[in-house]
């Protein structure tokens, strides 16, 4: 997928974690320091921990202004997308510029792997909310579930997040993604728990697989298991992340966009990237509609030749 100018800003996207969120995607598609086996955006294609500007600060600000003028009820402006936003070396400058033109809180979704870099921690200090991930604390499990780029070390990552906690005045919500048979053993969960106690986040968000992953044979854990982990971590502020499943939960819902998605998929199978190109909408925005349509058994996802296609629910592809 090409990195087009109109892909920098997307939404607003309704989010269970962040309410109504206007997204900023600072990097080319699937540029990341991890190649997580569960990633619903697909496999990492630009595998790096080297920071670059990628796009000018002025371009982001000018593209953002029209959205701010249209949308006065945003809960967050969120740096996210389909890769690791802190790989953009100008993220700190962009946050500072946004603060000058908007009172909307700024959130940053990050895998945390660059927080051992003091310049990255400095860049995030002016944000209001940082949401790092921590799926494992032992090197073996980290390598298995997160597949890090060269130079990424889980112990350094953890140390960086702990340092950031001591330097940062905003809120930290830590996400833990659990995959069956990989990081759900009692031993690993106990080590994750003890590490979270050192990080001291305001919130711990448990998550598991809900869409086809980047790699085959990756399975979610049950809701009962998530409940059990939450109960065992009573000394932590734990919540379980659940996807939007009802149309009325999408506050910025567009019936026209839903109909366009459904009518297009009925005519031919498409990947999420195909659909993004056709509609001009970001993948994360489209997934909100796809979740609802899948829940209503109007469409479903099917892996064909290692690609995830959206197809009508009743139609089989051979």
C-alpha contacts under 8 A as a table, 3 or more apart, distances in Angstrom:
res1	aa1	res2	aa2	distance
1	X	29	X	6.50
1	X	273	X	6.77
2	X	28	X	7.47
2	X	29	X	7.30
3	X	7	X	6.73
3	X	27	X	7.87
3	X	28	X	5.23
3	X	29	X	6.52
4	X	7	X	5.36
4	X	8	X	7.45
5	X	8	X	5.95
6	X	9	X	6.57
6	X	63	X	7.92
6	X	280	X	7.96
7	X	10	X	6.63
7	X	25	X	6.92
7	X	281	X	7.91
7	X	282	X	6.59
8	X	24	X	5.50
8	X	25	X	4.76
8	X	26	X	6.18
8	X	60	X	6.93
8	X	63	X	7.64
9	X	22	X	7.35
9	X	23	X	5.64
9	X	24	X	4.67
9	X	25	X	6.29
9	X	60	X	7.85
9	X	63	X	6.92
9	X	64	X	6.51
10	X	13	X	7.56
10	X	22	X	6.24
10	X	23	X	5.00
10	X	24	X	6.43
10	X	25	X	7.81
10	X	281	X	6.96
10	X	282	X	5.81
10	X	285	X	7.24
11	X	21	X	7.04
11	X	22	X	5.13
11	X	23	X	5.95
11	X	281	X	7.88
11	X	282	X	7.49
11	X	285	X	5.99
12	X	20	X	6.09
12	X	21	X	5.21
12	X	22	X	4.30
12	X	23	X	6.75
12	X	74	X	7.62
12	X	252	X	7.25
12	X	285	X	7.66
13	X	20	X	5.77
13	X	21	X	5.17
13	X	22	X	6.13
13	X	23	X	7.21
13	X	252	X	7.54
13	X	284	X	7.38
13	X	285	X	5.42
13	X	288	X	7.83
14	X	18	X	7.68
14	X	19	X	5.65
14	X	20	X	4.66
14	X	21	X	6.22
14	X	249	X	7.97
14	X	250	X	5.77
14	X	251	X	6.58
14	X	252	X	7.04
14	X	285	X	8.00
14	X	288	X	7.49
15	X	18	X	5.19
15	X	19	X	4.83
15	X	20	X	6.14
15	X	21	X	6.79
15	X	244	X	7.63
16	X	19	X	5.82
16	X	241	X	7.21
16	X	242	X	7.07
16	X	243	X	6.88
16	X	244	X	6.92
17	X	241	X	7.35
18	X	21	X	6.22
18	X	75	X	6.78
18	X	76	X	6.66
19	X	74	X	7.98
19	X	75	X	5.83
19	X	76	X	7.51
20	X	73	X	7.64
20	X	74	X	5.35
20	X	75	X	5.19
20	X	76	X	6.67
20	X	251	X	7.74
21	X	74	X	5.95
21	X	75	X	5.85
21	X	76	X	4.82
21	X	77	X	5.64
21	X	78	X	6.19
22	X	74	X	6.94
22	X	76	X	6.42
22	X	77	X	4.80
22	X	78	X	5.91
23	X	77	X	6.04
23	X	78	X	4.84
23	X	79	X	5.91
23	X	80	X	6.27
23	X	81	X	7.28
24	X	77	X	7.37
24	X	78	X	6.00
24	X	79	X	4.81
24	X	80	X	6.04
24	X	81	X	7.01
25	X	79	X	6.16
25	X	80	X	5.57
25	X	81	X	4.90
25	X	82	X	7.50
25	X	85	X	7.12
26	X	54	X	7.23
26	X	55	X	7.02
26	X	79	X	7.40
26	X	80	X	7.80
26	X	81	X	7.79
26	X	85	X	5.91
26	X	88	X	6.36
26	X	91	X	7.90
27	X	31	X	6.55
27	X	54	X	6.16
27	X	55	X	7.68
27	X	83	X	6.94
27	X	84	X	7.53
27	X	85	X	6.45
27	X	87	X	7.47
27	X	88	X	6.47
28	X	31	X	5.81
28	X	54	X	7.63
28	X	82	X	8.00
28	X	83	X	7.67
29	X	82	X	5.63
29	X	83	X	6.50
30	X	41	X	7.54
30	X	42	X	7.66
30	X	43	X	7.18
30	X	44	X	4.93
30	X	45	X	5.68
30	X	46	X	6.19
30	X	82	X	5.28
30	X	83	X	4.76
31	X	44	X	6.31
31	X	45	X	6.44
31	X	46	X	4.52
31	X	47	X	6.06
31	X	48	X	7.09
31	X	82	X	7.46
31	X	83	X	4.97
31	X	84	X	6.56
32	X	35	X	7.10
32	X	44	X	6.34
32	X	46	X	6.43
32	X	47	X	5.49
32	X	48	X	5.94
32	X	49	X	7.09
32	X	83	X	4.84
32	X	84	X	4.93
32	X	87	X	7.50
33	X	47	X	5.76
33	X	48	X	4.92
33	X	49	X	4.93
33	X	84	X	6.86
33	X	113	X	7.16
33	X	148	X	6.07
33	X	149	X	5.23
33	X	152	X	7.47
34	X	44	X	7.27
34	X	47	X	7.06
34	X	48	X	7.95
34	X	111	X	7.98
34	X	146	X	5.75
34	X	147	X	5.65
34	X	148	X	4.44
34	X	149	X	5.81
35	X	39	X	7.58
35	X	43	X	6.08
35	X	44	X	5.19
35	X	47	X	7.51
35	X	146	X	5.78
35	X	147	X	5.06
35	X	148	X	6.29
35	X	149	X	7.70
36	X	39	X	5.39
36	X	43	X	7.58
36	X	145	X	5.79
36	X	146	X	4.05
36	X	147	X	5.74
36	X	148	X	7.91
36	X	214	X	7.46
37	X	43	X	7.78
37	X	144	X	7.93
37	X	145	X	5.64
37	X	146	X	6.32
37	X	147	X	7.34
37	X	213	X	6.57
37	X	214	X	5.49
37	X	215	X	5.19
37	X	218	X	7.15
38	X	145	X	7.59
38	X	179	X	7.74
38	X	209	X	6.82
38	X	212	X	7.86
38	X	213	X	4.45
38	X	214	X	5.56
38	X	215	X	6.61
38	X	218	X	6.54
39	X	42	X	5.71
39	X	43	X	7.06
39	X	213	X	5.34
39	X	214	X	5.22
40	X	211	X	6.29
40	X	212	X	6.27
40	X	213	X	5.00
40	X	214	X	6.04
41	X	82	X	6.19
41	X	213	X	7.91
41	X	214	X	7.12
42	X	213	X	6.88
42	X	214	X	4.46
43	X	214	X	5.23
43	X	215	X	7.62
44	X	47	X	5.99
44	X	83	X	7.95
47	X	149	X	6.15
48	X	149	X	5.83
48	X	150	X	7.52
49	X	87	X	6.72
49	X	114	X	7.34
49	X	149	X	6.73
49	X	150	X	7.76
49	X	151	X	7.51
49	X	152	X	7.51
50	X	87	X	6.66
51	X	86	X	7.57
51	X	87	X	4.46
51	X	88	X	5.58
51	X	89	X	5.22
52	X	87	X	6.40
52	X	88	X	5.22
52	X	89	X	5.05
52	X	90	X	7.72
53	X	56	X	6.80
53	X	88	X	5.05
53	X	89	X	5.00
53	X	90	X	5.48
54	X	88	X	6.40
55	X	59	X	6.99
55	X	60	X	7.46
56	X	59	X	5.28
56	X	60	X	6.69
57	X	60	X	5.35
57	X	61	X	6.37
57	X	90	X	6.97
57	X	93	X	7.15
57	X	94	X	5.77
58	X	61	X	5.15
58	X	62	X	6.04
59	X	62	X	5.26
59	X	63	X	6.06
60	X	63	X	5.19
60	X	64	X	6.01
60	X	94	X	7.55
61	X	64	X	5.02
61	X	65	X	6.26
61	X	94	X	7.46
61	X	97	X	7.41
61	X	98	X	7.08
62	X	65	X	5.48
62	X	66	X	7.73
63	X	66	X	6.66
63	X	67	X	7.71
64	X	67	X	5.48
64	X	68	X	6.45
65	X	68	X	5.15
65	X	69	X	6.32
66	X	69	X	5.12
66	X	70	X	6.36
67	X	70	X	5.17
67	X	71	X	6.05
68	X	71	X	5.33
68	X	72	X	6.78
68	X	102	X	7.68
69	X	72	X	7.08
71	X	74	X	6.49
74	X	77	X	7.26
74	X	104	X	6.74
75	X	104	X	6.71
75	X	105	X	6.93
76	X	104	X	5.84
76	X	105	X	5.05
76	X	106	X	5.54
76	X	107	X	6.30
77	X	104	X	6.51
77	X	105	X	6.29
77	X	106	X	4.87
77	X	107	X	6.15
78	X	106	X	5.84
78	X	107	X	4.64
78	X	108	X	5.66
78	X	109	X	7.28
79	X	85	X	6.40
79	X	106	X	7.81
79	X	107	X	6.27
79	X	108	X	4.76
79	X	109	X	6.08
80	X	83	X	7.39
80	X	84	X	7.41
80	X	85	X	6.15
80	X	108	X	6.58
80	X	109	X	5.40
80	X	110	X	7.60
81	X	84	X	7.83
81	X	85	X	7.64
81	X	284	X	7.08
84	X	87	X	5.85
84	X	109	X	7.98
84	X	110	X	6.01
84	X	111	X	6.73
85	X	88	X	5.83
85	X	91	X	7.54
85	X	108	X	7.74
85	X	109	X	7.41
85	X	110	X	6.59
86	X	89	X	6.75
86	X	91	X	6.49
86	X	110	X	6.97
86	X	114	X	7.22
86	X	120	X	6.83
87	X	114	X	7.94
88	X	91	X	5.66
89	X	92	X	7.54
90	X	93	X	5.29
90	X	94	X	6.25
91	X	94	X	5.05
91	X	95	X	6.14
91	X	123	X	6.47
91	X	124	X	7.83
92	X	95	X	5.15
92	X	96	X	6.26
92	X	122	X	7.54
92	X	123	X	3.94
92	X	124	X	6.11
92	X	126	X	7.70
93	X	96	X	5.13
93	X	97	X	6.20
93	X	123	X	7.47
94	X	97	X	5.10
94	X	98	X	6.18
95	X	98	X	5.19
95	X	99	X	6.27
95	X	106	X	7.57
95	X	124	X	7.93
95	X	126	X	6.88
95	X	127	X	6.74
96	X	99	X	5.18
96	X	100	X	6.75
96	X	126	X	6.82
97	X	100	X	5.31
97	X	101	X	7.00
98	X	101	X	5.36
98	X	102	X	5.90
99	X	102	X	5.42
99	X	103	X	6.53
105	X	127	X	7.40
105	X	128	X	5.68
105	X	129	X	7.68
106	X	127	X	5.21
106	X	128	X	5.22
106	X	129	X	6.37
107	X	127	X	6.24
107	X	128	X	5.96
107	X	129	X	4.55
107	X	130	X	5.60
107	X	131	X	7.39
108	X	124	X	7.94
108	X	127	X	7.37
108	X	129	X	6.43
108	X	130	X	4.85
108	X	131	X	6.02
109	X	130	X	6.23
109	X	131	X	4.82
109	X	132	X	6.15
110	X	113	X	7.97
110	X	130	X	7.42
110	X	131	X	6.03
110	X	132	X	4.75
110	X	133	X	6.67
111	X	132	X	5.13
111	X	133	X	4.82
111	X	134	X	7.43
112	X	115	X	5.51
112	X	132	X	5.09
112	X	133	X	6.14
112	X	134	X	7.76
112	X	157	X	6.37
112	X	160	X	7.90
112	X	161	X	6.73
113	X	116	X	7.13
113	X	152	X	6.53
113	X	153	X	7.74
113	X	154	X	7.59
113	X	157	X	5.03
114	X	117	X	5.66
114	X	120	X	6.55
114	X	152	X	7.98
114	X	157	X	6.86
114	X	160	X	7.68
115	X	118	X	6.89
115	X	120	X	5.86
115	X	121	X	5.75
115	X	157	X	6.15
115	X	160	X	4.57
115	X	161	X	5.85
115	X	164	X	7.19
116	X	120	X	7.86
116	X	121	X	7.86
116	X	156	X	5.82
116	X	157	X	5.70
116	X	159	X	6.70
116	X	160	X	3.98
116	X	161	X	7.31
117	X	120	X	5.43
117	X	121	X	6.67
117	X	160	X	7.22
118	X	121	X	5.15
118	X	122	X	6.16
119	X	122	X	4.99
119	X	123	X	6.13
120	X	123	X	5.03
120	X	124	X	6.54
121	X	124	X	5.39
121	X	125	X	6.53
121	X	164	X	6.00
122	X	125	X	5.40
123	X	126	X	7.21
124	X	127	X	5.53
124	X	130	X	7.77
125	X	167	X	7.77
125	X	168	X	5.72
125	X	169	X	7.41
125	X	170	X	7.66
127	X	130	X	7.20
127	X	170	X	7.03
128	X	170	X	5.02
128	X	171	X	6.43
129	X	170	X	5.73
129	X	171	X	4.80
129	X	172	X	5.84
129	X	173	X	7.45
130	X	170	X	7.65
130	X	171	X	6.40
130	X	172	X	5.01
130	X	173	X	6.43
131	X	172	X	5.76
131	X	173	X	4.79
131	X	174	X	5.48
131	X	175	X	6.84
132	X	172	X	7.53
132	X	173	X	6.88
132	X	174	X	5.25
132	X	175	X	6.27
133	X	174	X	5.67
133	X	175	X	4.68
133	X	176	X	5.91
133	X	177	X	7.75
134	X	137	X	7.46
134	X	174	X	7.00
134	X	175	X	6.26
134	X	176	X	5.27
134	X	177	X	7.49
134	X	192	X	7.73
135	X	142	X	7.09
135	X	145	X	7.60
135	X	146	X	7.74
135	X	175	X	7.77
135	X	176	X	5.01
135	X	177	X	5.43
135	X	178	X	6.82
135	X	183	X	7.19
135	X	192	X	7.69
136	X	139	X	7.78
136	X	141	X	5.94
136	X	142	X	5.05
136	X	145	X	7.87
136	X	154	X	7.99
136	X	183	X	6.56
136	X	188	X	6.94
136	X	192	X	6.33
137	X	141	X	7.35
137	X	142	X	6.50
137	X	154	X	6.38
137	X	155	X	7.22
137	X	158	X	7.76
137	X	188	X	7.28
137	X	191	X	6.59
137	X	192	X	5.96
137	X	195	X	7.65
138	X	141	X	5.62
138	X	142	X	6.03
138	X	154	X	7.22
138	X	188	X	7.45
139	X	142	X	5.01
139	X	143	X	5.95
139	X	153	X	7.65
139	X	154	X	6.25
139	X	155	X	7.89
140	X	143	X	5.34
140	X	144	X	6.29
141	X	144	X	4.95
141	X	145	X	6.12
141	X	182	X	6.86
141	X	183	X	6.41
142	X	145	X	5.46
142	X	146	X	5.46
142	X	147	X	6.94
142	X	148	X	7.81
142	X	154	X	6.85
143	X	146	X	5.57
143	X	147	X	4.66
143	X	148	X	6.22
144	X	147	X	5.84
144	X	182	X	7.43
145	X	182	X	6.81
145	X	183	X	7.56
148	X	152	X	5.82
148	X	153	X	7.76
149	X	152	X	5.77
152	X	156	X	7.75
152	X	157	X	7.55
153	X	156	X	5.36
153	X	157	X	6.15
154	X	157	X	4.85
154	X	158	X	6.14
155	X	158	X	5.19
155	X	159	X	6.17
156	X	159	X	5.03
156	X	160	X	6.02
157	X	160	X	5.06
157	X	161	X	6.30
158	X	161	X	5.16
158	X	162	X	6.23
158	X	195	X	7.93
159	X	162	X	5.15
159	X	163	X	6.17
160	X	163	X	5.08
160	X	164	X	6.09
161	X	164	X	4.95
161	X	165	X	6.24
161	X	199	X	6.83
162	X	165	X	5.11
162	X	166	X	6.63
162	X	198	X	6.85
162	X	199	X	4.99
163	X	166	X	5.23
163	X	167	X	6.44
164	X	167	X	5.06
164	X	168	X	5.75
165	X	168	X	5.35
165	X	169	X	7.95
165	X	172	X	7.71
165	X	199	X	6.42
165	X	200	X	7.43
165	X	201	X	7.79
168	X	171	X	7.95
171	X	201	X	7.24
171	X	202	X	6.13
172	X	201	X	4.97
172	X	202	X	5.60
172	X	203	X	6.80
173	X	201	X	5.71
173	X	202	X	5.83
173	X	203	X	4.59
173	X	204	X	5.73
173	X	205	X	6.98
174	X	201	X	6.31
174	X	203	X	6.23
174	X	204	X	4.82
174	X	205	X	6.01
175	X	204	X	5.88
175	X	205	X	4.61
175	X	206	X	5.96
175	X	207	X	7.10
176	X	204	X	7.32
176	X	205	X	6.13
176	X	206	X	5.03
176	X	207	X	6.09
177	X	206	X	6.03
177	X	207	X	4.64
177	X	208	X	5.33
177	X	209	X	7.96
178	X	182	X	7.83
178	X	183	X	6.12
178	X	184	X	6.19
178	X	206	X	7.36
178	X	207	X	6.20
178	X	208	X	5.14
178	X	209	X	7.78
178	X	220	X	7.13
178	X	221	X	6.89
179	X	182	X	5.66
179	X	183	X	6.07
179	X	184	X	6.57
179	X	208	X	6.23
179	X	209	X	7.01
179	X	218	X	6.82
179	X	219	X	5.87
179	X	220	X	5.19
179	X	221	X	6.13
180	X	183	X	6.96
180	X	184	X	6.04
180	X	218	X	7.28
180	X	219	X	5.38
180	X	220	X	5.45
180	X	221	X	5.14
181	X	184	X	6.11
181	X	185	X	7.31
182	X	185	X	7.46
183	X	188	X	6.09
183	X	189	X	7.05
184	X	188	X	6.65
184	X	189	X	6.12
185	X	188	X	5.42
185	X	189	X	6.08
186	X	189	X	5.21
186	X	190	X	5.95
187	X	190	X	5.23
187	X	191	X	6.38
188	X	191	X	5.08
188	X	192	X	6.13
189	X	192	X	5.00
189	X	193	X	6.05
190	X	193	X	5.04
190	X	194	X	6.27
191	X	194	X	5.16
191	X	195	X	6.18
192	X	195	X	5.11
192	X	196	X	6.16
193	X	196	X	5.17
193	X	197	X	6.45
193	X	233	X	7.05
194	X	197	X	5.21
194	X	198	X	6.84
195	X	198	X	5.22
195	X	199	X	6.52
196	X	199	X	4.93
196	X	200	X	6.11
196	X	201	X	7.29
197	X	200	X	5.31
197	X	236	X	7.50
201	X	204	X	6.76
202	X	237	X	6.86
203	X	236	X	7.71
203	X	237	X	5.11
203	X	238	X	6.12
203	X	239	X	7.49
204	X	236	X	7.12
204	X	237	X	5.76
204	X	238	X	4.61
204	X	239	X	6.25
205	X	238	X	5.84
205	X	239	X	5.06
205	X	240	X	5.61
205	X	241	X	6.20
206	X	226	X	7.11
206	X	238	X	7.15
206	X	239	X	6.23
206	X	240	X	4.76
206	X	241	X	5.92
207	X	240	X	6.28
207	X	241	X	5.42
207	X	242	X	7.72
208	X	220	X	5.38
208	X	221	X	6.45
209	X	212	X	7.70
209	X	213	X	7.44
209	X	219	X	6.66
209	X	220	X	4.65
209	X	221	X	7.63
210	X	220	X	7.18
211	X	301	X	7.97
212	X	301	X	7.39
212	X	303	X	7.76
212	X	308	X	7.14
213	X	216	X	6.81
213	X	218	X	6.72
215	X	218	X	6.61
221	X	225	X	6.32
221	X	226	X	7.21
222	X	225	X	5.16
222	X	226	X	6.50
223	X	226	X	4.98
223	X	227	X	6.13
224	X	227	X	4.98
224	X	228	X	6.12
225	X	228	X	4.91
225	X	229	X	6.27
226	X	229	X	5.16
226	X	230	X	6.25
226	X	240	X	7.16
227	X	230	X	5.08
227	X	231	X	6.17
227	X	240	X	7.86
228	X	231	X	5.06
228	X	232	X	6.18
229	X	232	X	5.04
229	X	233	X	6.14
230	X	233	X	5.11
230	X	234	X	6.53
230	X	238	X	5.94
230	X	239	X	7.23
230	X	240	X	7.92
231	X	234	X	5.45
233	X	236	X	5.52
233	X	238	X	7.29
234	X	237	X	7.40
234	X	238	X	7.69
243	X	291	X	7.72
244	X	249	X	6.51
244	X	250	X	7.55
244	X	288	X	6.83
244	X	291	X	7.01
244	X	292	X	7.30
245	X	249	X	7.46
245	X	291	X	6.18
245	X	292	X	5.15
245	X	295	X	6.45
246	X	249	X	5.43
246	X	250	X	7.43
246	X	292	X	5.87
247	X	250	X	5.67
247	X	253	X	7.34
247	X	289	X	7.92
247	X	292	X	6.24
248	X	251	X	6.80
248	X	253	X	7.76
250	X	253	X	5.05
250	X	288	X	7.57
254	X	257	X	5.30
254	X	258	X	6.39
255	X	258	X	5.07
255	X	259	X	6.14
256	X	259	X	5.14
256	X	260	X	6.10
257	X	260	X	5.00
257	X	261	X	6.16
258	X	261	X	5.21
258	X	262	X	6.25
258	X	289	X	6.32
259	X	262	X	5.14
259	X	263	X	5.88
260	X	263	X	5.27
260	X	264	X	5.98
261	X	264	X	5.35
261	X	265	X	6.24
261	X	275	X	7.46
262	X	265	X	5.29
262	X	266	X	6.14
262	X	293	X	7.99
262	X	298	X	7.83
262	X	299	X	7.61
263	X	266	X	5.22
263	X	267	X	6.61
264	X	267	X	5.40
264	X	268	X	6.64
265	X	268	X	5.21
265	X	269	X	5.49
265	X	270	X	6.37
265	X	299	X	7.88
265	X	310	X	6.64
265	X	311	X	5.83
265	X	312	X	6.46
266	X	269	X	7.36
266	X	311	X	6.86
266	X	312	X	5.57
268	X	311	X	7.32
269	X	309	X	5.97
269	X	310	X	5.58
269	X	311	X	5.00
269	X	312	X	7.90
270	X	273	X	7.88
270	X	274	X	5.67
270	X	275	X	6.38
270	X	309	X	5.20
270	X	310	X	5.32
270	X	311	X	7.09
271	X	274	X	5.07
271	X	275	X	6.36
271	X	307	X	7.43
271	X	308	X	5.90
271	X	309	X	4.47
271	X	310	X	5.90
272	X	275	X	5.06
272	X	276	X	6.14
272	X	283	X	6.40
272	X	286	X	7.85
272	X	308	X	7.78
272	X	309	X	7.22
272	X	310	X	7.29
273	X	276	X	4.95
273	X	277	X	6.28
273	X	283	X	6.91
274	X	277	X	5.24
274	X	278	X	6.35
275	X	278	X	5.09
275	X	279	X	6.06
276	X	279	X	5.35
276	X	280	X	5.42
276	X	281	X	5.13
276	X	282	X	5.81
276	X	283	X	6.01
276	X	286	X	7.46
277	X	280	X	5.41
277	X	281	X	7.39
281	X	285	X	6.51
281	X	286	X	6.59
282	X	285	X	5.37
282	X	286	X	6.40
283	X	286	X	5.12
283	X	287	X	6.22
284	X	287	X	5.26
284	X	288	X	7.10
285	X	288	X	5.82
285	X	289	X	7.60
286	X	289	X	5.52
286	X	290	X	6.31
287	X	290	X	4.79
287	X	291	X	5.93
288	X	291	X	5.37
288	X	292	X	6.71
289	X	292	X	5.25
289	X	293	X	6.22
290	X	293	X	5.09
290	X	294	X	5.93
290	X	299	X	7.63
291	X	294	X	5.19
291	X	295	X	6.12
292	X	295	X	5.03
292	X	296	X	6.26
293	X	296	X	5.09
293	X	297	X	6.25
293	X	298	X	5.30
293	X	299	X	5.82
294	X	297	X	4.89
294	X	298	X	5.78
294	X	299	X	5.00
294	X	300	X	5.41
294	X	313	X	7.83
295	X	298	X	7.68
296	X	299	X	7.92
297	X	300	X	7.03
297	X	313	X	5.76
298	X	312	X	6.00
298	X	313	X	5.13
298	X	314	X	7.85
299	X	310	X	6.63
299	X	311	X	5.52
299	X	312	X	4.29
299	X	313	X	4.28
299	X	314	X	7.90
300	X	310	X	5.72
300	X	311	X	5.56
300	X	312	X	6.22
300	X	313	X	5.20
301	X	308	X	6.36
301	X	309	X	5.56
301	X	310	X	4.70
301	X	311	X	6.26
302	X	308	X	5.60
302	X	309	X	5.27
302	X	310	X	6.47
302	X	311	X	7.16
303	X	306	X	5.89
303	X	307	X	5.33
303	X	308	X	4.47
303	X	309	X	6.13
304	X	307	X	5.26
304	X	308	X	6.37
304	X	309	X	6.94
311	X	315	X	6.80
312	X	315	X	5.32
